[in-house]
Amino acid sequence: MSTQERLGTQGPPGADDTLGTRDRLVRSTQELLWERGYVGTSPKAILERAGVGQGSMYHHFAGKSALALAAIRRTAEGMEAVAEECLSAPGTAYERVAGYLLRERQVLRGCPIGRMTQDRDVVRSPELRQPLDEMFGWLQGRITEVLDEGRRRGELAAELDPAAVAATVAAVVQGGYVLARAADDTAPFDAAVRGVLSLLAAQVTPTTGATG
């Protein structure tokens, strides 16, 4: 299953007649935010993508900001679920982090949450920014837990700093998206991932080994 499917944004959001109006609005906004960002997503575009009227939108949401908040939260929850699936999988700490880094992504579309940090209106709004802060905070914390567990089990070098490495992993992923989009090529992202994995592999203890 692709990342897009796991985020609940596959296909035209209005295509499934069993979905409620509110859900179609949220799914449409998720997709448009990923494609255009917050500033570039107009209420008109959301209504057209969802296939609903203006009255339906304002029946469920006070306005664009409230709808965007619901969409950003849902996207963040979906990304957490995908990351957790990788980070809680069987294997060593290295293998679990490698699984997260090497998972399927639509790299040239950018990170659905990371793209929101490029919107001034989002960054300036404490309410809209909160799901971003929570998502990135959760991710770094979860990777830190995995690496600390690996260190305690003797899989990774005792001197490894789990929090610092987790911050590096998160930064490499987001930076990789930016470089790939700038080059219109996934190669910079792939190179960044290989680089951070080679650094982490150097911290794997000889007796443990890694197959990631």
N, C-alpha and C positions, 0 to 999 in steps of 0.2 A: 504494500500500500504506500502511495506517495505521501510526502509531507503535506501537499495541498489537500489530499483526501482526509488526512488525519486532522487537519485544521478545520475541516467542515466547510471548505470553500470550493469543492470540486464542481465544475459545470455551472451553467447559468443558475443562480440561486432560485429563480422563479420557476424552474423546470419541474420541480417536485410538488405536485398539487396537494400532497398530504402535509406539507410544512405550513405552519401558521404564518400569518402576516408578520408578526413580530420577529419570528425566526428568519424569515426571508429578508427583512430589513437589516437585521444584524449580519447575516451572511453576505449580503450585498455590500454592506459597508466594510466588512473585513476585506473583501476582495478589492474594492476600490481604494481603500487606504494603502494596501500593498502595492497596487498599480500606480497610484497618483500621489500618495501622501495625504495628509490632513487638509492642507490648504487647497490642493487640487481636487478634492472630493466635494462636490456640491450636493445639496439636498435633491436637486433635480436629477442628477446622475444616479443617486441612490434609488430614488423612486422609479426611474426607468429600469434600472437593473433588477430591482425587486418585483417590478410589475404591479405596483400598488399606487393608489392615489394619495394626494397630499394629506387628506383628512385621516387616512389610516396611519400615516407616519406620526402625526401629532396626537393621535389617540394613544399611542404607545410611548412616545418620547416627547420631552419638552422641546427638543430641537436637535440640531446637528451635533452639538457637543455631547449631549446625553446619549445619543445613539452611538457616536464614536467611542465613548467610554465603554459602553456595553460590548462593542465590537473588539476594542483593544483588550478588554478583560478576557473575552472568549479566546482570542488568538493567543494571549499569554498562557492561558490554562491549557490550550492545546499543545503549545510548545513545551510546557513543563511536562506534560504527559509523555510526549515523544522522547524528551531527554531522559526522563526517569526510566523509561523502558530500556534505554541503553545502559544507564548507570546502575541499574539494579539487576542487570543480566548476570548469568553465571560467568565466572572467570576471575582472573587477577584484576587488581586495580588498574594496571596498565591496559589490559584488554578492554575493560569497561569504558575507560576514558577514550581509548582508540575507537571503540564502537560508536561513541557519541560524535567524535570528530569526523569519522569516515561515513557516517550515515548519509543516506540520499538527501540531497538538498537541491532546490532550484536556485542555484548560486547567483545567476545573472539577474534574478528578480530582487535579490537582496534579502535581508532578514526582515520578516514582517513587523517585528517589534523594533529592531534596530533602526529601520527607516523612520519610525515615528520620532526618534531623537533628532532628526534633521529638520523637523518642522518647528519653527519658532513658536507658533501658537500652542503647540503641545508642550514644549519645554517650559513655557511661561505659565502654564496652567498646572497648579499643584494637583488638581483632581485628575487630569489626563495623564500627567507624568507619573502618578503613583503606581499604576500597573507596570510601567516600564521599570521603575526602581525595584519593585517587588520581584519582577521576573529575573532581572539580572542579579539581584541579591540572592534569590533562591538558587539560581544556577551556580554561582560561585560557591555558595555554602554547600551545595550538594556535591560538587566536584571536590571541594575541600574534604568532606566526609569520606569520600571514596579513597582519596589519596592518603588520608590519615589512617584509614583502616589498612591500606596496603603497607604503609610504613610500620604499623604495629604488628602486622603479621609477618614482617620480615621480607615482604615482596619488593619493597623499595628501600633505598638507602636511608639510614637513620637520620642523616643530616638534612634530608629533603624538607622544605618548608611548604606544607600542603596549601596553605592560604595563598602564598605568593604564586605558586604554580597554577592554582585554580584561576587566579586573576589573569595570569598569562594566557591560559587556554581560552578564557572568555574574550580577551582582547584580540587574540589571534583570529578567532572566528569572525568577530565583527570587522576587524581590519581587513581580513581576507575578502569579505563581501565587498567592501568599498573598493579595494584594488581590482577585484574581478569586474565590477561594474564599470570602473573607469577604463579598463582595457577592453571591455566587451569580450572577455575571455575568462574561462574558469581556471586557467593555468595559475594565476597568482594565488588564488584561494588554495588550490591543491598543493602548491609549493609551500605555502605558509603552514598548512596542516602537516605535511611531511616534516617540515623543520621542527615544529614543536614536538612531534612524536619522536623524532630522533633525540631531542634533548631529554625527553622523559624516559626513553629507552635506556639512556646512559645511567639512569638512576635505578634501574631494575637490578636486583641482586642476582649474582651468577647462579645461585642454587635454585632460583625460582624460574628464571627465563620468562619469555613472553612470546605469544603467537599472534599478537595484534598487528 
